């Protein structure tokens, strides 16, 4: 499959909520998380904001059809992943990995420190997936205050205590 990864442009924003809804359907098969399949998604306006900041990348096929996206925000020397979504029909084909690699490359090129995110501990396409890409769980001994606040907010909005973790991928010193 020919896959193109590029920065999102303003006209992409209207297509991204449908991709996020499609991606979330996978949660229907996870005990206790099926409600996420019907949960609210990022608004078109929020997508436009991140696109304007050049912190949203899309994946498309050779014909230009959007298959997935990753939206991040810069916090100091870190890029934080707010959302990674791949159309349900394209999951498991490397689209998500390629989108994450685009963010890692941005960290390298901008000489930033890290990529951060929050995710589910035990969902196979969440923490275990990110670990295979080189992410590590944030240290519980000295947690990053920003990431700890994100987890507290997620628990306050209905996620089961202990179900989520913060993860960090750090740019190596030589690249």
GUKE-730570 format. One record per atom (N, C-alpha, C): residue in one letter; x, y, z. Coordinates in pm, whole numbers, padded with zeros to 5 digits, always signed. Layout:
<nodes>
aXYZ
...
</nodes>
This chain:
<nodes>
x+00084-00118+00000
x+00000+00000+00000
x+00089+00123+00000
x+00059+00214-00089
x+00129+00341-00095
x+00065+00435+00007
x+00146+00487+00097
x+00096+00571+00205
x+00170+00703+00203
x+00096+00812+00211
x+00154+00946+00214
x+00125+01005+00351
x+00230+01051+00419
x+00215+01121+00547
x+00251+01267+00520
x+00163+01358+00559
x+00187+01500+00537
x+00122+01581+00648
x+00167+01706+00662
x+00098+01796+00752
x-00045+01816+00701
x-00138+01821+00794
x-00277+01845+00756
x-00294+01988+00709
x-00390+02008+00622
x-00425+02141+00573
x-00569+02171+00617
x-00609+02299+00619
x-00739+02335+00675
x-00857+02254+00620
x-00859+02223+00492
x-00974+02150+00437
x-00981+02005+00485
x-00874+01953+00545
x-00876+01817+00601
x-00962+01809+00726
x-00976+01919+00799
x-01039+01918+00931
x-01177+01855+00931
x-01256+01877+00828
x-01393+01825+00827
x-01399+01673+00819
x-01292+01609+00774
x-01291+01463+00759
x-01239+01391+00885
x-01170+01462+00972
x-01102+01397+01083
x-01196+01343+01191
x-01307+01410+01227
x-01397+01350+01325
x-01452+01213+01281
x-01483+01196+01154
x-01533+01066+01107
x-01427+00957+01119
x-01302+00994+01094
x-01193+00897+01111
x-01181+00858+01258
x-01191+00956+01348
x-01183+00926+01491
x-01298+00836+01535
x-01420+00864+01486
x-01535+00779+01520
x-01514+00636+01469
x-01464+00623+01348
x-01438+00491+01290
x-01335+00416+01373
x-01228+00485+01410
x-01121+00421+01488
x-01173+00373+01623
x-01261+00449+01684
x-01312+00417+01817
x-01400+00292+01820
x-01446+00247+01705
x-01534+00130+01703
x-01465+00005+01758
x-01333+00004+01753
x-01258-00110+01807
x-01283-00128+01957
x-01318-00020+02027
x-01344-00029+02171
x-01472-00104+02204
x-01559-00126+02106
x-01681-00204+02131
x-01649-00345+02181
x-01531-00394+02146
x-01492-00530+02184
x-01417-00537+02317
x-01399-00423+02385
x-01322-00422+02509
x-01417-00405+02627
x-01416-00503+02718
x-01501-00496+02836
x-01478-00366+02911
x-01587-00296+02941
x-01582-00174+03017
x-01547-00050+02938
x-01509-00065+02812
x-01471+00051+02731
x-01559+00069+02607
x-01662-00014+02594
x-01747-00006+02475
x-01809+00133+02458
x-01828+00206+02566
x-01886+00340+02560
x-01801+00437+02479
x-01671+00411+02468
x-01584+00499+02391
x-01619+00501+02242
x-01682+00396+02194
x-01721+00390+02053
x-01824+00497+02019
x-01898+00543+02121
x-02001+00644+02099
x-01968+00779+02165
x-01848+00790+02219
x-01809+00912+02289
x-01786+01028+02193
x-01787+01147+02248
x-01758+01266+02167
x-01617+01257+02109
x-01599+01316+01994
x-01468+01323+01929
x-01426+01470+01923
x-01302+01493+01884
x-01254+01630+01869
x-01339+01703+01766
x-01368+01827+01793
x-01449+01906+01700
x-01367+01949+01579
x-01436+01982+01473
x-01371+02034+01354
x-01292+02160+01390
x-01349+02245+01475
x-01280+02368+01515
x-01149+02336+01588
x-01150+02238+01677
x-01026+02201+01747
x-00924+02146+01648
x-00969+02068+01553
x-00879+02020+01449
x-00818+02137+01373
x-00900+02235+01339
x-00849+02352+01267
x-00743+02426+01348
x-00765+02435+01479
x-00666+02502+01564
x-00531+02430+01558
x-00533+02298+01570
x-00408+02222+01568
x-00344+02224+01429
x-00427+02222+01327
x-00374+02233+01190
x-00305+02367+01171
x-00365+02473+01224
x-00305+02607+01212
x-00169+02615+01283
x-00151+02532+01385
x-00023+02528+01458
x+00078+02434+01393
x+00040+02372+01283
x+00124+02272+01214
x+00161+02157+01308
x+00060+02112+01383
x+00081+01999+01476
x-00021+01888+01452
x-00061+01873+01327
x-00150+01764+01289
x-00100+01708+01156
x-00082+01577+01153
x-00040+01508+01032
x-00151+01412+00991
x-00164+01391+00861
x-00260+01295+00809
x-00188+01190+00726
x-00251+01076+00717
x-00205+00969+00630
x-00311+00953+00522
x-00265+00943+00397
x-00359+00922+00287
x-00306+00813+00196
x-00399+00758+00118
x-00357+00659+00019
x-00314+00733-00108
x-00279+00658-00209
x-00229+00717-00334
x-00331+00808-00400
x-00460+00782-00377
x-00565+00864-00438
x-00597+00988-00355
x-00534+01002-00239
x-00557+01118-00154
x-00662+01098-00047
x-00722+00978-00040
x-00823+00952+00064
x-00755+00945+00200
x-00809+01020+00297
x-00751+01021+00431
x-00781+00890+00503
x-00677+00835+00564
x-00687+00706+00634
x-00669+00720+00783
x-00601+00826+00827
x-00575+00845+00968
x-00512+00980+00993
x-00498+01013+01121
x-00436+01139+01159
x-00375+01127+01298
x-00284+01219+01326
x-00229+01235+01460
x-00226+01384+01490
x-00280+01421+01605
x-00283+01560+01648
x-00204+01574+01777
x-00112+01669+01777
x-00026+01690+01892
x-00029+01838+01930
x+00025+01866+02047
x+00041+02004+02090
x+00176+02017+02157
x+00238+02130+02137
x+00370+02152+02196
x+00354+02206+02338
x+00429+02146+02429
x+00440+02190+02568
x+00588+02200+02598
x+00642+02319+02596
x+00785+02336+02619
x+00864+02263+02513
x+00946+02169+02555
x+01029+02090+02463
x+00967+01955+02428
x+00840+01939+02457
x+00771+01813+02428
x+00659+01835+02328
x+00631+01732+02249
x+00509+01727+02170
x+00420+01623+02237
x+00298+01661+02272
x+00205+01570+02339
x+00099+01525+02240
x+00083+01394+02226
x-00018+01338+02136
x-00155+01349+02203
x-00244+01425+02139
x-00382+01434+02187
x-00467+01323+02127
x-00441+01293+02001
x-00524+01191+01934
x-00448+01128+01820
x-00454+00997+01816
x-00407+00917+01703
x-00524+00830+01662
x-00570+00846+01541
x-00685+00768+01492
x-00659+00720+01350
x-00694+00594+01328
x-00683+00532+01196
x-00818+00468+01165
x-00869+00492+01044
x-00995+00430+01003
x-00995+00282+01038
x-01107+00234+01086
x-01116+00095+01130
x-01070-00001+01021
x-01105+00024+00897
x-01070-00068+00789
x-00919-00070+00760
x-00845+00027+00811
x-00701+00036+00784
x-00615+00003+00905
x-00677-00029+01016
x-00602-00058+01138
x-00520-00186+01121
x-00404-00186+01185
x-00315-00302+01179
x-00229-00309+01055
x-00225-00200+00976
x-00147-00201+00852
x-00030-00101+00855
x+00004-00052+00973
x+00120+00036+00987
x+00092+00184+00973
x-00034+00222+00955
x-00067+00363+00938
x-00037+00441+01066
x-00082+00389+01180
x-00058+00455+01308
x+00090+00467+01338
x+00164+00362+01313
x+00310+00364+01336
x+00375+00473+01253
x+00336+00483+01127
x+00395+00585+01039
x+00359+00727+01086
x+00239+00747+01138
x+00201+00878+01190
x+00284+00913+01314
x+00304+00816+01401
x+00387+00839+01519
x+00530+00869+01478
x+00581+00799+01380
x+00717+00826+01331
x+00729+00968+01277
x+00623+01021+01217
x+00626+01160+01169
x+00644+01256+01286
x+00577+01229+01397
x+00592+01314+01516
x+00732+01298+01575
x+00782+01175+01580
x+00919+01153+01628
x+01019+01229+01542
x+00999+01227+01412
x+01088+01301+01321
x+01079+01451+01344
x+00961+01500+01377
x+00946+01642+01408
x+01025+01677+01535
x+01018+01591+01635
x+01095+01613+01758
x+01244+01617+01726
x+01288+01526+01642
x+01430+01524+01603
x+01468+01652+01528
x+01388+01688+01428
x+01424+01803+01344
x+01417+01935+01421
x+01326+01945+01517
x+01314+02066+01597
x+01405+02062+01720
x+01474+01949+01737
x+01562+01926+01851
x+01487+01944+01983
x+01366+01891+01986
x+01287+01891+02108
x+01329+01775+02196
x+01269+01763+02313
x+01309+01661+02409
x+01236+01528+02389
x+01102+01534+02372
x+01026+01409+02381
x+00889+01419+02315
x+00830+01301+02298
x+00689+01286+02262
x+00622+01224+02384
x+00509+01281+02426
x+00437+01228+02541
x+00294+01194+02500
x+00229+01112+02582
x+00090+01075+02558
x+00033+01012+02683
x-00098+00996+02683
x-00164+00914+02785
x-00246+00810+02711
x-00257+00692+02771
x-00322+00582+02702
x-00367+00476+02801
x-00435+00374+02753
x-00477+00264+02839
x-00362+00168+02863
x-00351+00123+02987
x-00246+00029+03026
x-00256-00105+02953
x-00377-00160+02947
x-00392-00300+02909
x-00461-00325+02776
x-00493-00221+02701
x-00553-00240+02569
x-00439-00265+02471
x-00440-00377+02398
x-00325-00414+02314
x-00277-00308+02216
x-00367-00230+02159
x-00325-00129+02062
x-00299+00006+02131
x-00285+00005+02263
x-00250+00125+02338
x-00111+00109+02397
x-00095+00103+02529
x+00039+00101+02590
x+00132-00004+02530
x+00088-00129+02510
x+00181-00227+02450
x+00230-00186+02311
x+00144-00126+02231
x+00181-00077+02098
x+00287+00032+02108
x+00264+00128+02195
x+00359+00238+02210
x+00493+00189+02265
x+00489+00091+02354
x+00615+00036+02407
x+00698-00025+02295
x+00633-00092+02201
x+00707-00149+02088
x+00774-00042+02002
x+00723+00081+02009
x+00781+00191+01932
x+00885+00269+02012
x+00913+00225+02134
x+01017+00289+02214
x+00968+00381+02324
x+00838+00390+02344
x+00784+00471+02453
x+00802+00395+02585
x+00824+00471+02692
x+00833+00415+02827
x+00726+00480+02913
x+00680+00405+03011
x+00583+00462+03105
x+00653+00570+03187
x+00581+00678+03213
x+00635+00786+03295
x+00666+00730+03433
x+00777+00771+03488
x+00824+00721+03617
x+00723+00752+03727
x+00683+00649+03800
x+00593+00670+03913
x+00669+00729+04032
x+00800+00709+04034
x+00881+00762+04143
x+00886+00915+04136
x+00903+00969+04016
x+00907+01114+03996
x+00827+01147+03870
x+00694+01142+03878
x+00614+01164+03758
x+00624+01308+03709
x+00614+01323+03579
x+00609+01455+03517
x+00479+01522+03563
x+00488+01641+03622
x+00366+01706+03674
x+00258+01729+03567
x+00298+01766+03446
x+00200+01788+03339
x+00128+01658+03305
x+00203+01549+03294
x+00141+01421+03261
x+00055+01370+03376
x+00099+01391+03500
x+00019+01350+03616
x-00114+01426+03617
x-00111+01555+03581
x-00234+01635+03576
x-00328+01584+03467
x-00272+01543+03354
x-00355+01488+03246
x-00426+01361+03293
x-00352+01273+03360
x-00414+01150+03410
x-00523+01181+03514
x-00498+01275+03605
x-00600+01312+03704
x-00726+01362+03635
x-00709+01443+03531
x-00824+01495+03457
x-00900+01382+03387
x-00829+01287+03331
x-00895+01173+03264
x-00975+01091+03364
x-00919+01068+03483
x-00992+00993+03585
x-01115+01071+03631
x-01102+01204+03640
x-01215+01287+03680
x-01327+01284+03576
x-01292+01251+03451
x-01391+01245+03344
x-01440+01104+03315
x-01419+01011+03408
x-01483+00881+03398
x-01398+00760+03370
x-01269+00777+03344
x-01185+00659+03324
x-01159+00592+03458
x-01157+00461+03459
x-01136+00386+03583
x-00998+00416+03641
x-00990+00443+03771
x-00860+00468+03833
x-00762+00354+03805
x-00641+00393+03766
x-00537+00295+03736
x-00541+00237+03596
x-00643+00272+03517
x-00657+00214+03384
x-00569+00282+03280
x-00519+00401+03313
x-00444+00481+03217
x-00300+00497+03263
x-00214+00530+03169
x-00075+00560+03202
x-00026+00671+03111
x+00076+00739+03158
x+00145+00839+03075
x+00269+00772+03020
x+00303+00805+02896
x+00419+00745+02832
x+00503+00854+02766
x+00634+00825+02755
x+00729+00921+02701
x+00824+00850+02605
x+00846+00911+02490
x+00954+00871+02398
x+01051+00988+02394
x+01175+00960+02430
x+01276+01065+02435
x+01368+01057+02314
x+01397+01175+02259
x+01492+01184+02148
x+01630+01146+02200
x+01700+01065+02125
x+01835+01026+02167
x+01929+01145+02151
x+02035+01144+02226
x+02130+01256+02226
x+02196+01276+02089
x+02207+01171+02012
x+02275+01184+01882
x+02178+01204+01767
x+02055+01227+01795
x+01962+01249+01686
x+01834+01292+01731
</nodes>
